[in-house]
Amino acid sequence: MRTQLVAGNWKMYKTNQEAVELVSGLASLVEGLGGVEVAVCPPFTSLADVSRSLHELGSGMALGAQNVYPRSEGAFTGEISPPMLKALGVTYVIVGHSERREILGEKDDFVAAKVRAVLDEGMTPILCVGETLEEREAGGALGKVEGQLDADLANVRPEEASALVIAYEPIWAIGTGKTATPADAQEMNSFIRGRLAAMFGEATADKVRVLYGGSVKPENAAELMAMPDIDGALVGGASLKAEDFAAIVRAAS
C-alpha cells in the first residue's frame, strides 16, 4: 500500500520569518492526520530556519528543497550541493520542474544528473514530468512524458527505483487555474506507472508514488486523489496558505 504524499512547493515566495510562521501554522492543522506524508519545500534562504522550526515543533513533516546542483562541491557560483541540503535535514528534492526546464533551459541530461546526485546523498528526488498544451492538443502528451522518464531515470539502478517519487505536472495547468480532469490525470499517472514497470519491473513500479501537480486546490483535491494511480499531490499556490494546504492534506488522508 502506497502512502499518500502531499508536498508544498513554495517557489520564490516567503521570507525567513514568513516561512517559519507558515510552517508553524501548518503543523498544528495537520497534526494527527494519518495515512499521509507531508513535505514542505521552501526557498533555499529559508531551509535552515524551517528545518529548525520543524525540529522544535516536533512535527512529522518532511523538509524538501526546490532544486540542487549535481556536484558535491566546487566552483559553481550561486549553486547548492546535495551534501549542503542533506546537512539541513532535507529529505526530498524537486528536480526537473517545468519552470526550470522551460524558463532556465534545463535539459534531460542535466535533470538525470540531478536525480543521480540526490540518490547518491540518500535523499529522494521528486521528478517532475509533463507536457505543454500544444503537445497535448497535438496528441504528443504520452510521448513527451515517456521521453522524459526514459532520459531522466537513465542513471537509476533497478534496486533504487522503488524510492523514487514522480510528479505529473501538465505545464498548461501550473499556476493557470486550469486542472487536468481526474480522468486525464489518472490516465497519465497510470501510463507513467506502466512505463516504470517496463523499465524496472512491475513490483518496483507498484511501490513508486506518482503524484499529480497543477492547480491542485481544496476544491478538487479529494476527487483527484481518489484515483487509483494518484498517490498525492505536488502543490504550488495553495501550499502558501496553511488552511488551504491543510485541506488538501486532509483530502489525501
N, C-alpha and C positions, 0 to 999 in steps of 0.2 A: 504494500500500500504506500503510495507516494504522499508525503506530507506537503500540503499546500505551502507555497512561499509567496509572500507579498513584500515586494521591495520598493522603496520610495527613492526615486531619482530626483534629487533636489536641483539638479542642473546648476546654473550660475545664479542661485538665489540664496539668501540668508547670510548675514554677518555671523561672527562667532557667537555673540550674545543671542541673536535671534535663533540660531541653530540650537543652542542649549535650551532655550525656552520652548522651542517646538518639541524637542525630544522629551523634555520633562513632562509636558502636557500629554504627549502621545503615550508615554509609558503608563500613566495612570488609566488611560482609556482602554488599553489593550491588555492590561494585567489580568491574568487568569484565563484568557481565551485559549482553548485547546485545539489541537488538530491543525495548527497553522504556525509557520515560522515567519517572523517579521524582521526585515532588514531596512536600515536607512543608509542612504548614500549621499552624504553632504559634500560640499566642495572641499578640495584639499585643505584650504585655510581653516576649516572647522573640524577636521578629522580628530585632531588631538583633544580638543575641548569636548566634542561629542563622545569620544571614547571614554574620557574621564567621567563624564556625566552618566553614561550608561553603567559604568562600574559603580559609581556612588549610589545610583538608584537601585542597584541590584536587578536591573532589567534583563530579561532574557532576549531582548532584541539584539540582532547581529549588526555589525558595522560593515558597510560596504564603501568602496571607492568608485569614482566615476571613470577612471582611466588609469593607465600605467604605461611606463616606458619599458620595453622588453630587454633591459640590461640591468645587472645588479649594481653597477656603479659606473662612473666615467664622466667625461667632459661633454655632458648633454644639458646645456643651459636651459633652465626652466622645467626640466622633466623630473618625474618622481619614479623611483625604482620599486620593484616588488619587495625587497627587504625593508625599505622605509615604511611601506604600508603594513607589512607583517608586524613590525615593531610597535605599531599603533593599535594592534588588535583587530586589523581588518580581516574579515572572513571572505567577503565576496568582492569581485572586481568586475565592473561592467566593461566589456570590450566590444568593439565593432558597432557601437551605436550609430544610427544613421546620420546623426548630426556631425559626428566625426568623419564618417565616410563621405557625406555629401558636401559639407562645408569646408572641411580640412583636408579632403582628398586622400584619406587613408585607404590603402589597397588591401586586398585579401592576404597577401603575403605578410604584411605588417600586422594585421589582425591575428594571423596564425602564430606569429612570433610572440604576440602578447598572451595568447591562450597558453602557449607552452611555458612562458615565463611565470605566469600566475600559478600554474600547476606545479612547477618546479619549486615554488616557495611555499607549497602546501595550502594555498588558498583556492577558492572556487571561482572560475570565470562564469559570468553571466553573458553568454554570447548572443548578441542581437542580430537578427536577420529579418529581411523584409523587402518588399518591392514598392516601386513608385506607382502612382495612379496610372501613368502611361503604360507601364509594364503590365499592370493588371488588366487594363482595358484591351491590350494587345494579346492577351492570353499567355503572357510570359511570366506570371507570378510564380508558378511552381518551379519553372526552370531557373529563375533568378535565385530562389531560396536554396534549391538543390546545389547550384554552383557555389553559393556562399558556404554551405555546410561542408561540401567536399574540400574546398580550399582552406577554410578557416580551421578545420579539425584535422588537417593532413598530418600534423605532428603529434597527435594524441594517440597513445597506446591503448589497445583494447581494454586492458585491465584498469585504466584510469577513467574510461569514458562514462561509467555509471555516475560519477560525481559531478558531471557537467550540469549546468543549467542553460537552457536555450530559451531566448525570449523572442517570440514572433511579434515584430512591430512593423505593421504596414506603414510605410513612410507617409502615405496620404492621410493617415489617421492620427499622426503625432502632433498634438497641440492645435489641431484644426477643429476639434469638436466632433468630427466625423469618427465613427467607430465601425469596425467590421461587425457584421451581424454575428450572433453566436454561432450560427451555422457556418459562416465564412471562416471564422476563427478556428472552429473545430476541424473543418476540412484541412486547413493549412497545418494545424498542430498535429493532426493525425498523419499527414504527409511527412512532416518532419520526423515523427517517431518511426515511420516506416523507412525513411532514409537512414536514420540512425541504426535501425535493425540490419539494414543491408551492409552498413559499414562495420558495425561492432557486434552484431548478433541480437536476437530478439530479447533474450533475458536481460542484457545490458540496457537496451532501448526502453524496456518496461520500467527501469529504475530512474531514468533521466527525467527530471522535471522540465516540462515545456510550458513556459508562461505566455500570457498574452499581454501586450502593451500597446497603447494607442487610444488616448482619451478615455481611459477607464475612470468611471465615476461611481459614487454610491448608488446611483440610479440604475446602472447596468451591470454592476459587479456580480451580483448573485446569479443572473442569467448566464453571463459568460462563464463563470467558474463552476456552473453545474454541468458543463460539457465534459465528457469523459477524458479528453486529452488536453484539457486546460488545467494546469496544476498550480494556478496562482496568477499573479499579475506583476508587471513592472509598471509602476505608477509614476506619472510625471506631475502635472499641475495639481492634481488632487492630493498629492502627498505633502504639499506645502501648508495644508490646513489640518490640524490634528484631528478635528471632528470628522472631516471627510475621509481622511486616510483610515481612521479607526473604523468607520462604517464599512469600508472595503475589506478590512481585516476581518470584521465580524461576518461579512458575507462569505469569506473563504472558510472561516471557522465553522 
